[in-house]
Amino acid sequence: MAFEGLAARLQDTLTKIRGKGKVSEQDVKDMMREVRLALLEADVNFKVVKQFIASVKEKALGQEVMKSLTPGQQVIKVVNEELTALMGSEQSKIAVAAKAPTIVMMVGLQGAGKTTTTAKLANHLRKNHNRKPLLVACDIYRPAAIKQLETLGKQLDMPVFSLGDQVSPVEIAKQAVQKAKEEHHDYVILDTAGRLHIDETLMKELSDIKEMVKPDEILLVVDSMTGQDAVNVAESFNEQLDVTGAVLTKLDGDTRGGAAISIKAVTNTPIKFAGMGEKIDQLEPFHPERMASRILGMGDVLSLIEKAQTNVDEEKAKELEKKLRTMDFTFDDFLEQLEQVKSMGPLEDLLGMMPGMNKKGMKDLKVDEHQLVRVEAIVKSMTPLEKRDPAVINGSRRKRIAKGSGTTIQDVNRLLKQFEDMKKMMKQMTGMQAGKGKKRGKGLGGFKLPF
């Protein structure tokens, strides 16, 4: 998860004050000292930290908080609101031109993930906004940059405009926009060149492209793992180009998170998207309030619901509900559910979106992804009859399934028992919902899923 170290530190600090019925000035000062250290360690800009601490302290020591019935909770509410404001208050959406096509210019240093992000953005626009983007290869200097974009375009079944590496990027951009108008593309995404560091030649070329095509959006792609350096890069690009938004890449990595918290405050450039993994669909709109909530261990239920709506087939969900009610749930259905959950991303990330799932809770519920693979292998080693009717699985069948899945007979036995327990539990729950007045069963108590 993004901000792992920072989240753990802040959550520990806030836990101390959360339940206090009375909060003294000293309590607030002690807490803010811890918060200040946590932010500095996460590589948040020093000036930003200073300003943030002063603002939180002033509001936390206000009459409204100190005299409330739950001052501890109120202090945390102040921290949450200020952290949200620091990252931009509300979601900043991608521009839409009054007259198509909308031109988006992707800029940034080499190695930040610009080309991949260009393809991810195109995929996001098509998948979530029903747009028809044209990808444009304007990086004529980095070996294989054009090829990389073409490969990603092929993967997405999306057109890529290129004039090779012998035509100037300004001319490529100009012709691409003309082509987009002719072919009715509503977005043109320019993948421009980067350098290992900012230099005059690079900035001149980017300024010339900007002058020629007058983009509606200039998105700066920054590697969030570079921390404070990412903020310095954002400042430089912003001075020269008037950047309209930032995209943070590698926010899922072991990042300290300082860039995400500092960029908006230092450059006044909103973060529009965040790269949450290497896959082509792992680009998410950046929601400051949801990110603040996740950092403070308050969960991110809205993002979880959106992930479910995107990845879970509604018709299949209705069908499953019916099967659960009629107790017609088989191992095939179980496998389908497993696939749908996996398509939503790593389970630890999903758990991290649950309210109250702080670092301690995550440790207690440590998800072993390998265990999921074993469960899948066991089910896939069953015959169609065995999946439909596990009661037929005798000793010799169990031996064959264990051998076929590379697991032990004990693993197979455990899964079969848990599957039966799960069906019993569902029967009890559907019985209760039907209002048959059955005695309340154990419900979820003591029941563990096989992963």
N, C-alpha and C positions, 0 to 999 in steps of 0.2 A: 504493500500500500504506500501511496505517496505520503510524505511527511512523517514517516514512522517514528523517528527519534523525537521530533518536535511534539507530535501527538501524545506520545507516552509521557513526556515531561510535563506538558500542560495539563493532561488529564490527572496525573498524580497530584499536581499542585492544586488544581481546582477541587479535587476530592476532599482535601483538608478543610475547605471553607464551605463546601456545598450544604451540609446539614446544620450549620451553625444557626442557632436561634438568635444569637447576638453577635454582631461583628464589630470589633474595635478598629480604630484607626491603625493600630499596630498590626492587626491581622491583615488589613489591606496592604500595608507597606511590605510586610513579609511576603505576601503572595506576589506582589508586583516585582519584588526583587528576583523571585524564582522565575516569573514569566519573562522578565528582561533577559536573564541568563539563557533561558531556553531559546528565545528568539535570536539572540546573538550567536549561540551555538549552531542554530539552523542557517546561519549566514544571511540573516535579514539585515538590510542596510542600517547602519548605526543611527543615522538621523531619523529614519522611519521608526526604529525601536523607541528612541527618546520621545518622539511625538506621541506614539501610541500609548506608552506608559503614562505620560502626563495626562492624556485625554481620559484614559480608563480611571486613573486615580481620582481625577476631579469629579467624574460622574459617580464612581463607586462610593465616594465620601459625601455625596450629596444627601440632603435631608430625606428625599424620596426613598433612597435605598436603605439608609441606616435605620429609619423608623418603620420600615415595612415589616410585615409579619414573617417574611422569609428572607432576611437580608443576605444570607449565603447564596440562595438561588438568584437573587437580584444582581449580585456582584457578577455571577457567571453570565447572566443575561447581558450585562454591560460589556463584558469581555467578548461575547459572541457578536454583539452588534458592532463593536469597534473593529473587530477582526474582519467582519463582512465589509464594512465601509472601506477598510484599508485595501481590500482586493477588488473594490469597484462597486459595492452596494448591490447592484443588480446585473443580470445577464446582459451583455452587449452583443446584439445579433449582427450577423454578416450583412453587408450593404446589399440593397437591391436597386439597380438603376431604374430611373423613370422610363427609359427606353432601352430595350435589350440591344446588345448583350451587356451584362454587368462585367466589368473588367477587374480582375483581382491579380495583383502583382505580389508574388511571394519573394521576400528578400531575407538575407541573413548570412552568417558566416558559413564556410565550408564545414561539413561534419555535424551540423545541427539537425539534419534530417529533413532538409527542404524538399527534395524530390519526392521522397516517400510521403511527406505531409501534403504535397500538391495532389498526389493521387488519392490520399485519404479524404481530402476536402472534397474532391470531385465525387467520390463515392458517397460521402455524407449528403451532398447536395442532391444527388440523384435519388438516393434511398429515402431520405427524410423530407425532401422538399419537391420531389418530382421534377428536378431540373435536368437540363441537357447540356452538360459542360463540354468545352473543348480544352484539352490539355496542350500547352505550348512549350516546346523545348528551346529555351533561350540561353541555356548554359552551353556555350560552344568551346569552353576551355577545359573543363574537368573531363579527363578521359572517361569514356563510357557513360557520361551523364545523359546523353540523348538516348542511348541504348537502354539505360535503366528506366527512363520515363516511358519509352515505347513498350518495354516488357510489362511494366505496371499497367499501361493502357490496355494491352492485350489481355492481361489477367482480369481486368474489369470490363472488357469488351467496350472500350471507350476510345474515341478517336484522339490521336496525338498529332499535332501540327509541327512539322520540322522542315527546315531548309538546309540541314546538314551543319557542318562546323566552319564553312567558308563564307557564310553570309553574316553580316553584322546583327547582333541581337535586337537593335532598334528596328531594322528592316523586317526581321522575323516577327516581332511583336506587331508591327504595322500590318503586315500581310495576314497575320493570324486573325486580327480583329475583322478585317475585310472578309475573310473566309467564313468567320462565325456569323457575320451578317447575312451572307449569301445562303448559308446552310441552316439558318435559324437556330443557332445555339444561344441559350440565354445566359451562359456564363463562359468567360474566357479566363483560364487560370495560367498565368505566366510563371514558369519555373526559371528564375533568373540565376546568374552565376554568383558564387560566393568566393571568398578568399579565406585564407587561414587567419588573416587579421584585416582590419579596416584599412584601405588605402585610397588614395585620390582617384586612381584609374577606375576602381570598382564603383566608387560613388558617382563619378562623372557618367559612367555608362548607365547606372540605375536612374540618374537624374534625366538623362537623355531619353530613356524608355518612358519615364513618367511624363516628360514633356510631349512625347510623340503620341501616346495612346490615352493620356489623361485617365488613369485608373480610378475606379470608384472606391477601391479598397487596396491599401498597401499593408499586407500582413507580414510582420517580422517573426520569423521562426527562430526560437531560441532554445538551446539545450538547458533544461532546468537543472541538470546535474552539475553545471558549471557555477551554480550559486551566484555570488556577487558579481562575477565576470559577466554573467548574462544580463545583469542590470546595466553595467557599464556599456555593453554592446548596444542594448536598447537605447540608451541615452545618445550614443553617437549616431545611430541610424535615424533616430527621431529628429535630431538637430538638422541632418542633411535632407531627409526625405518627407518629414511630417507623417510618420507612420500612423495608420488609423487603428491598428490592433495588433496584438501579439498572439502567437501560438506557442505554447510550452510543450516541448517534446520530452519524452522519457520521464514523465511525471509518475510513472508506475515504478520506477527504479528505486535504488537505495538513495533517494534524494533528500537533501536536508530541507528543501522547500522554500529557502530564502528568496529565490527568484520570484516565485508566484506571489509572495507576500509583498515584495518591494517594488516590482515593476510599475504597477499602477500608480503608487504613491510618488515614485521618483520621476517618471516620465509623463504621467497623466495619460498613458496609453492603456486602454482596456485589454484584458486578456479575453480573447474571443473563443479560443479552443484549447483543449489539452489532449496531448497524445498519451493514452493510458496503456500502451502495449505495442508490439511490433506488427500485429495483424492489421490488414487493410481497413477493417471496420472499427479499429480501436482509436477513434478520434471523437471526443465528446465536447459539446458546447460547455463553456466554462461558466458555472453558476457560483458566484462568490459566497452567497448565503449557504449553499449546500456544502461547499468546500470548508467553510468555517465550522459548520455543524459537524462535519466528519472529523476535522482536526480536534475538536473539543469532545469527541466521543458521544455526540448527540444523534448520530446516525444520519442517513440520507435516503429516507424512504421514497421520496419522489423519483430519484434516479433509479432506484431499485424497481419501482413500478414501471418506469419508462423502458428499462431493460427487458422486463418481463413482457410488456406489450409488443416490443419489437421482435423478441425472439420466440415467444410462445404462440403457437397456432391456436386461434380462438375456437375454431371448429373442433379441433382435437381436444381442447380443454373441456368443451361442453360434453363431448363423447365420453371423456374420462370421468367426468362428474356422474354421468348416468351409470357408468360401469361400477363406480364406487357404491352408488345407491343400491344397485342390483347384485352387488358382490360378485361381479363378473370380471374382476380385475386379475389379469394374468401377468406372467413374467415378461411377455412382449410389451405390455403397457408400461411395466416397471422400467424396462430398457428405454422405451420412448421418452419417459419422464426424465431419466438420467441424461439422455442426449440433449433434451431441451434445457435442463439446468446447466449442463456443461457449456452450451452455446452462449450462455449469458456471461461467461468469463470465469476466471478462477474463483473457487468457492470462498476462499479467504477474503477476496475483495467484496463478494456479495455479503458475507457476514459482517464485514467492516461497515456496511451501510445500515446495519440494524441499530436502532437506538439503544444506548447503554452498552454497546459492544466495545468496551474499552480494551486496552491492551491485556488486562488480566483475563477478561472474558474470552478474548481471542485465544489466549494460551490454553484456557480450560477446554475450549472447543477446537483445538488444533485439528485442521482437516488434512488427512493424509490422502493426497491425490492418487498415490499409487494404489491405495486400498480401493478406490473407485474403479481403477483399471482392472483390479483382480475380480471385483464384483461383476463387471461387464464381461470379462473373459469367462467366468463361470456360467452366466446366463447364455452367452453365445455358444457355449459348448453343449447346451441342451438341445434335444430334438424338438420339433414343433409340438409334439404330443406332451412332452415333459414341461414345456413352457406353459401350455394351456392347463395341464392337470399335474401339478407337482406331486400329487399323492402316488403316482405310478413310479416315482423314483425310489427304487429299492437299492440294496447294497451294491450289486454289480453295476448298476447305472451310476451310482454316486462315485464309484471307483473310476469309471470311464470319464465322467464329467471332470473329476479332479485332474486326471491325466491330461485330458484335452485342453484344460485351461491353465495347466502349469501350477496348480494350487494343491492343497492337501484335502483329504476327505473331511477333516475337521472344519476347514473353510467352507466346504460345500454344505455340511450339516448346519453350520452356524447360519449361513444365508437362508437355507430352507426354513429353519426355525424362526428366524426374524421375519421372513416373508409371511409365515403363518400368523405370527404375533401381530403383524401389521394389519392383516386381513381381519383378525378378531377385533382389534382396536377400532378399525373402520366400521365394523358391524355394530359395535357398541355405540359409536358416535352417530351413525345413521339412525340407529334405534332411538337414541335420545332426541335427535332432530325431528324424527317422525312423531315424537310426543307419545310414545307407547307406555310411558311411565315406568320404564325399566330402571332397575337400581343402577346408580352411577358406577361405571367401571373405574378401573385405575387410570383411564385416559392415557396421557403421554407419560405418566409417572413410571419410571423404571424401564421404559422402552427405549432401546437404542437402535438407530438405523445401522445398516451394515457398513457405514463409512463415517 
